[in-house]
Amino acid sequence: ADLSVVLIKPSGASVTLFSASGTNGALLVRSLKLNPHLTDTGTYELRLVSDIGNDLGVYAEGRFDEVGLF
């Protein structure tokens, strides 16, 4: 599965904060600084995207665990 974390700004513009392709079930741990991207006043959306792209008929799963903002 391909996994990504996308920040949607109040203006609607999006910034891909992290992207991993072909994780093959591996555990990925990332720590990201958001403050360079928090430039507008308003509500932000953090989107967790799992693109399985499963056209081969094979079971695939993309999963996010323990996502937190500090």
Residue pairs with C-beta under 8 A, 6 or more apart in sequence:
1 23
1 50
1 51
1 52
1 53
1 60
1 61
1 62
2 19
2 20
2 21
2 22
2 23
2 50
2 51
2 52
2 53
2 62
3 18
3 19
3 20
3 23
3 28
3 48
3 49
3 50
3 51
3 62
3 64
4 16
4 18
4 19
4 20
4 48
4 49
4 51
5 16
5 17
5 18
5 19
5 30
5 32
5 46
5 47
5 48
5 49
6 14
6 15
6 16
6 17
6 46
6 47
6 49
7 14
7 15
7 17
7 34
7 37
7 44
7 45
7 46
7 47
8 14
8 44
8 45
8 46
8 47
9 15
9 37
9 39
9 40
9 42
9 44
10 40
10 41
10 42
10 43
10 44
11 40
11 42
14 47
15 37
17 32
17 34
17 37
18 30
18 32
20 28
23 62
34 69
38 44
46 67
46 69
48 64
48 67
50 61
50 62
50 63
50 64
51 62
52 60
52 61
52 62
53 60
54 60
